[in-house]
Amino acid sequence: MPDVSTLNVLLYGEPIGTITHVGGDRTLFAFTDSYIQDAQRPLLSLGFKDAFGELITEFQTTQTKLLPWFSNLLPEGHLRRYLAERAQVSEGREFFLLWVLGRDLPGAITVAPADGKAWPPDAQDGRKSPVISSRANALRFSLAGVQLKFSAIEGARGGLTIPVSGEGGDWIVKLPSREFEGVPENEFSMMTLARRVGVDVPPIQLIDIKAIENLPEGVNLRGSQAFAIQRFDRLACGPVHSEDFAQIFGVYPDAKYKHATMRRIAQVIGAEGQEADIAEFIRRVVFNALIGNADMHLKNWSLIYPDRRRAALAPAYDFVATTPYIKDEESALKFSRTKRFDEFTVDELAHLAGRARLSEKLVLETAAETVALFHQHWKEEARHLPLTKDVIAAVEHQLKIVPLVTEAR
């Protein structure tokens, strides 16, 4: 008989479902009957609604990977490999990786073993179980993304501390890139500019690496500063639920550049959010085109649920001018008909508005205002922000090739 292990899925601390490892690295998710029958249930995901707005309750088993919604809770790239090694878990076996990281996930979701078992016997592929303390001290949190980023707590003296257990952090600390110079400074500068332009940006800091306590061993750094941003899913009153658009659209992280457009994201925001959310979305699309951010994929857009049921656009994150590092003439996702920055026009935005059933007046006025504010603050602050000459030159070039810049005036 295969060993059957079950993880409880909790939302705001209350059980709403289970993920069962049924053997052969197959897993099955199911909602609890109480969650299904609760007419006032908190929303887990828009992706679990059918065409009539009803809760989807039947799911297929998945092999090795979890369902896309849960798979997107897990980190990617370097961070995934690092945490998997720390926990002595195969990074490809997502059920067991979620087992280790499930106590501090994005949003208000947590995952815990149903029977309190410390570790399932089949997690090690038949190998000898590792020392329990090794897993217990693994950094138990999951902040999706490729760049090395860790959950931290602000210290009384202004520094940031990465908890030894990896739990309870209300800041995200993003360490310098292994490949590219000045990424933390770039992100701090772009997020600062975004706030000036009117984008909803959480509190941010540029912090000296030496001011970070409990920095994990074995992390190779290229640079002396880290970027820190306050988590919008952690408030004094408790966690706030959120989900990214890869979760909403039900695609795995490796497909975050596919199967969607900015227009499709706009359709969801237009249907689920308020007018202010639509304006905020357009402001961000325009801003990231102006700075040359070619990496605004599905996981860089999120919704948040402040009242547990109704959606709003989550605060901004991951704004980086990427073209100084990787020359790219296209956005990660199509705007409406095109990905090309040199085809991002007033007409393209009008097309997006029409197809997404948004107010064209609101969309175009917000775009024009964003362009004007960007020019004003870029001219005033570009030389005062911690940017390299290459980044400044790349943004200046971007302002020359995006047609919206002249058309919006």
C-alpha positions in Angstrom: 0.0 0.0 0.0 1.4 3.5 -0.9 2.0 5.9 2.0 -0.8 8.5 1.9 0.1 11.9 3.3 -2.3 14.9 3.5 -1.7 18.6 3.9 -4.4 20.8 5.3 -4.9 24.1 3.3 -5.9 26.9 5.6 -7.1 30.4 4.6 -6.9 33.0 7.4 -6.1 30.1 9.7 -9.3 28.1 8.9 -9.2 24.8 7.0 -10.7 25.1 3.5 -9.2 22.1 1.7 -6.7 19.3 1.5 -3.9 18.2 -0.8 -3.4 14.5 -0.6 -0.3 12.6 -1.8 -1.9 9.5 -3.2 1.3 7.7 -4.2 3.4 7.7 -7.3 4.1 11.4 -6.8 0.4 12.1 -7.7 -1.5 14.7 -5.7 -5.2 15.6 -5.4 -6.7 18.8 -4.1 -10.2 19.0 -2.6 -12.2 21.7 -0.9 -13.7 20.8 2.5 -17.5 20.4 2.6 -17.8 23.3 5.1 -16.0 25.6 2.7 -18.1 24.6 -0.2 -21.4 25.1 1.8 -20.4 28.4 3.3 -22.2 31.1 1.3 -20.0 33.8 2.9 -16.8 31.9 2.4 -13.6 34.0 1.8 -12.4 33.9 -1.7 -9.3 31.7 -2.4 -9.0 32.5 -6.1 -10.9 33.9 -9.0 -9.4 30.9 -10.9 -11.6 28.6 -8.9 -14.8 30.2 -10.2 -16.6 28.7 -13.2 -18.3 30.6 -16.0 -21.4 31.2 -13.8 -19.4 32.4 -10.8 -19.9 29.2 -8.9 -17.1 27.4 -7.0 -15.3 24.7 -8.9 -15.1 21.6 -6.7 -13.8 18.8 -9.0 -10.1 18.6 -9.7 -7.9 16.1 -11.5 -4.9 14.5 -9.9 -1.5 16.1 -10.9 1.8 14.3 -11.4 4.9 15.6 -9.5 3.7 19.2 -9.8 0.8 20.6 -7.8 -2.2 22.3 -9.3 -1.0 25.5 -11.0 -2.6 27.7 -8.2 -0.5 26.0 -5.5 2.6 25.5 -7.7 2.7 29.3 -8.1 3.1 29.7 -4.3 6.5 28.1 -4.5 9.7 30.0 -5.4 11.5 29.7 -8.7 15.0 29.5 -10.0 18.0 30.2 -7.6 15.8 30.6 -4.6 13.9 27.4 -5.2 17.1 25.4 -5.5 18.6 27.1 -2.5 15.6 26.4 -0.2 15.2 22.8 -1.6 18.9 22.1 -0.8 18.5 23.6 2.7 15.5 21.4 3.4 16.9 18.3 1.6 13.9 18.1 -0.6 13.9 17.4 -4.4 13.0 20.8 -6.0 10.8 19.0 -8.5 8.6 17.3 -6.0 6.3 20.1 -5.2 4.1 18.4 -2.6 7.1 18.0 -0.3 8.5 21.4 -1.1 5.2 22.9 -0.1 5.2 20.8 3.1 8.4 22.5 4.1 7.5 26.1 3.0 3.8 26.1 3.8 3.9 28.1 7.1 4.7 31.4 5.4 3.3 31.6 1.9 2.1 34.6 0.0 -1.3 36.0 1.0 -3.4 34.5 3.8 -2.8 30.9 2.9 -0.9 28.4 5.0 -0.3 24.6 4.6 0.3 22.1 7.4 0.4 18.3 7.7 -3.1 17.0 8.6 -1.9 14.5 11.1 1.0 16.5 12.5 3.6 14.2 11.1 7.1 15.8 11.0 8.0 14.3 7.6 6.4 11.7 5.3 8.5 8.5 4.8 8.3 8.6 1.0 9.8 12.2 0.7 13.3 11.0 0.3 12.9 8.6 -2.6 13.9 5.7 -0.4 17.0 7.4 0.9 17.9 7.7 4.6 15.9 10.6 6.1 18.0 13.6 6.8 18.6 15.2 10.2 15.4 16.7 11.3 17.1 19.9 12.6 18.4 20.5 9.1 14.8 20.8 7.8 13.6 22.6 10.9 16.1 25.4 10.3 15.4 25.7 6.6 14.1 29.1 5.7 10.4 28.2 5.8 8.8 30.8 3.6 8.0 31.1 -0.1 8.1 34.3 -2.0 7.6 33.5 -5.6 10.2 34.7 -8.0 13.7 34.0 -9.4 15.8 36.6 -7.7 17.1 35.7 -4.2 14.7 37.3 -1.8 14.0 36.6 1.8 11.3 37.4 4.4 12.6 39.8 7.0 11.6 41.7 10.2 12.4 45.4 10.6 14.7 45.9 13.6 14.4 48.6 16.2 17.6 50.2 15.1 16.6 50.4 11.4 18.2 47.2 10.1 16.5 44.2 8.8 16.7 40.7 10.3 16.0 37.5 8.4 14.4 35.2 11.0 16.3 32.0 11.6 13.1 30.0 11.1 12.2 32.1 8.0 8.7 32.9 9.4 6.9 36.0 10.3 8.7 38.5 8.1 6.8 41.6 7.0 9.5 42.8 4.6 11.0 41.2 1.5 14.7 41.6 1.1 16.0 41.2 -2.4 19.7 40.5 -2.6 22.0 41.7 -5.5 21.7 39.8 -8.8 24.3 37.2 -9.5 24.5 38.2 -13.1 23.8 42.0 -13.3 25.2 45.0 -11.6 23.1 47.5 -9.6 19.7 45.7 -9.7 18.7 46.7 -6.2 19.6 50.3 -6.9 17.7 50.1 -10.2 14.6 48.7 -8.6 14.7 51.2 -5.7 15.0 54.1 -8.2 12.2 52.8 -10.5 9.8 52.2 -7.6 10.6 55.7 -6.2 9.8 57.2 -9.6 6.6 55.1 -9.8 5.4 56.6 -6.5 6.1 60.1 -7.8 4.0 59.3 -10.8 1.1 58.2 -8.6 1.6 54.4 -8.5 0.6 52.6 -5.3 4.1 51.6 -4.0 4.6 50.0 -0.5 7.3 51.4 1.8 10.8 50.6 0.3 14.4 50.9 1.4 17.8 50.5 -0.1 19.8 48.9 2.7 23.5 48.0 3.2 24.1 44.2 3.1 26.0 44.6 6.4 22.8 45.8 8.1 21.0 42.5 7.4 21.2 40.1 10.3 21.0 36.3 9.9 21.9 36.5 6.2 22.0 32.8 5.0 25.3 31.2 4.4 26.4 30.1 1.0 24.7 33.0 -0.9 27.0 34.6 -3.4 26.5 38.3 -3.6 27.5 40.8 -6.3 27.0 44.2 -4.8 26.9 45.9 -1.3 23.2 46.9 -1.2 19.9 45.1 -1.1 16.4 46.3 -2.0 13.7 45.9 0.7 10.0 46.3 0.2 7.3 46.0 2.8 4.9 43.1 2.2 1.5 44.3 1.3 0.0 40.9 2.4 1.1 41.4 6.0 -0.7 44.0 8.2 -0.9 44.6 11.9 -4.4 43.0 11.9 -3.1 39.9 10.2 -2.4 38.5 6.8 -4.3 39.8 3.7 -5.0 37.3 1.0 -3.6 37.9 -2.5 -2.9 36.0 -5.7 -1.0 36.7 -8.9 -2.4 36.4 -12.4 -0.6 33.1 -13.1 -2.7 31.7 -10.3 -5.9 33.4 -11.6 -5.3 32.2 -15.1 -4.3 28.7 -14.0 -0.9 28.6 -15.7 2.3 27.1 -14.3 5.2 29.5 -13.5 7.2 28.4 -16.5 4.3 29.7 -18.7 4.1 33.2 -17.1 5.1 34.8 -20.4 2.4 32.9 -22.3 -1.3 32.5 -22.6 -2.2 36.0 -21.6 -2.0 39.7 -22.6 -2.2 43.0 -20.7 -5.7 43.3 -22.2 -6.8 40.0 -20.6 -5.5 41.2 -17.2 -7.4 44.5 -17.8 -10.6 42.5 -18.5 -10.3 40.8 -15.1 -9.5 44.1 -13.3 -12.4 45.9 -15.1 -14.8 43.1 -14.1 -13.7 42.6 -10.5 -12.2 46.0 -9.4 -13.2 49.6 -9.3 -12.5 52.6 -11.5 -9.4 53.4 -9.4 -8.0 49.9 -10.1 -8.4 50.4 -13.8 -6.6 53.8 -13.7 -3.8 52.2 -11.5 -3.4 49.4 -14.0 -3.0 51.7 -17.0 -0.6 53.9 -15.0 1.6 50.9 -14.4 1.5 49.6 -18.0 2.5 53.0 -19.3 5.2 53.5 -16.6 6.9 50.2 -17.3 6.9 50.8 -21.0 8.6 54.1 -20.4 11.4 52.7 -18.2 11.9 49.7 -20.5 10.7 46.9 -18.2 10.5 43.9 -20.5 9.7 41.5 -17.6 6.2 42.4 -16.5 4.9 38.9 -16.8 1.8 37.3 -15.2 3.5 36.9 -11.8 4.3 40.6 -11.6 0.6 41.5 -11.4 -1.5 40.5 -8.3 -4.9 41.1 -6.8 -5.5 41.5 -3.1 -8.7 40.8 -1.1 -8.9 43.5 1.7 -12.4 42.4 2.8 -11.8 38.7 2.0 -14.2 38.6 -0.9 -13.8 41.5 -3.2 -10.7 42.0 -5.4 -8.5 45.1 -5.7 -5.3 45.6 -7.6 -2.4 44.8 -5.2 0.3 47.4 -4.6 3.1 47.5 -7.1 6.3 45.4 -7.1 9.2 44.3 -9.3 9.5 47.5 -11.3 13.0 47.3 -12.9 14.4 48.9 -16.1 15.5 45.6 -17.7 16.7 46.8 -21.1 20.1 48.0 -19.8 20.9 44.3 -18.9 19.2 42.4 -21.7 18.4 44.4 -24.9 14.8 43.8 -25.7 12.3 45.6 -28.0 9.3 43.9 -26.6 7.2 43.7 -23.5 6.8 40.4 -21.7 3.1 40.3 -22.6 1.2 41.8 -25.5 -0.4 45.1 -24.7 -3.4 44.3 -26.8 -2.2 43.4 -30.3 1.5 43.9 -30.0 4.4 43.4 -27.7 6.7 45.9 -29.3 7.6 49.1 -27.4 7.9 51.0 -30.6 4.2 50.1 -31.4 2.8 51.1 -28.1 0.6 53.9 -29.2 -2.6 55.8 -28.2 -4.4 53.6 -30.7 -3.0 50.4 -29.1 -4.3 51.6 -25.7 -7.7 52.5 -27.3 -7.8 49.0 -28.7 -7.1 47.6 -25.3 -9.8 49.7 -23.7 -12.4 48.6 -26.3 -11.7 44.9 -26.1 -11.4 44.9 -22.3 -14.6 47.0 -22.0 -13.0 49.8 -20.2 -13.7 53.5 -20.5 -11.5 54.8 -23.3 -11.6 58.2 -21.8 -10.3 57.0 -18.5 -7.6 54.9 -20.1 -6.3 57.6 -22.4 -6.5 60.4 -19.9 -4.6 58.2 -17.3 -2.0 57.4 -19.9 -1.5 61.1 -20.8 -1.2 62.1 -17.2 1.3 59.3 -16.5 3.5 60.4 -19.4 3.5 64.0 -18.3 4.3 63.1 -14.7 7.1 60.8 -15.7 8.8 63.5 -17.8 8.5 65.9 -14.9 10.0 63.6 -12.3 12.5 61.9 -14.6 14.0 65.3 -15.5 14.1 66.4 -11.8 15.4 63.2 -10.2 17.2 61.0 -12.6 20.6 62.3 -11.8 19.9 62.1 -8.0 18.8 58.5 -7.9 21.4 55.7 -7.5 21.4 54.8 -11.2 24.3 53.8 -13.4 25.0 55.8 -16.6 23.9 52.7 -18.6 20.5 52.6 -16.9 19.9 56.4 -17.5 20.9 56.1 -21.1 18.6 53.1 -21.6 15.6 54.9 -20.2 16.4 58.0 -22.3 16.5 55.8 -25.3 13.2 54.2 -24.3 11.5 57.6 -24.2 12.5 58.2 -27.8 11.2 55.0 -29.2 7.8 54.7 -27.5 5.3 56.5 -29.7 2.9 57.1 -26.8 5.4 59.6 -25.3 4.8 62.1 -28.1 1.2 61.2 -28.9 0.0 61.5 -25.3 1.3 65.1 -25.3 
